[in-house]
Amino acid sequence: MKNEILEPYRITIEEIWDNERLHDMKNYIQHRDLNCLEHSLFVSFKSYQVCKKFKCDEAAAARGALLHDFFLYDWHSERRSEKLHGFAHPEIALENAESHFMLSDVEKDIILKHMWPLTLGKTPKYKESFIVSLIDKYCTTVELISPRTRAKIKKLAHTISQK
């Protein structure tokens, strides 16, 4: 991966990436053989690239996307609320994120509303929130169907960890 793209991204997420609690996401499988942290990193990096291209707030998109699934439980087997995981986890992720990081309004909106349109009453307020929501669906799709993409995501996570 080109350093001129990766290094500015790494600097953008550094405060969050260097927090030990974020790395607890490695303990939970998200899609196939990818853990929650790898999935969130992929969504974050892709959101950063798209927002940069369209002159949106790429830093807020990268940070919010990195924390969008910061729910810290095995959603395949644990039930954390009366609501189904798809409806409940954005609120849990936001609560966890706010307990560890100072977040902008855009970052909070990204985390809380990334499941749109499933969560019909929670429409994204910012263009960055819409972008992250769409990128999350794209990333999930390719993670589920492409072993090659999953390998690239693991390489991205390894490269970011080495900095």
ABEGO torsion letter per residue (X at the ends): XBAAAAAAAAAAAAAAAABAAAAAAAABBABEABBAAAAAAAAAAAAAAAAAAAGBBAAAAAAAAAAAAAAGBBAAABBABABBAAAAAAAAAAAAAAAABBBBAAAAAAAAAAAOAABAABBBABAAAAAAAAAAAAAAAAAAABAAAAAAAAAAAAAAAAX
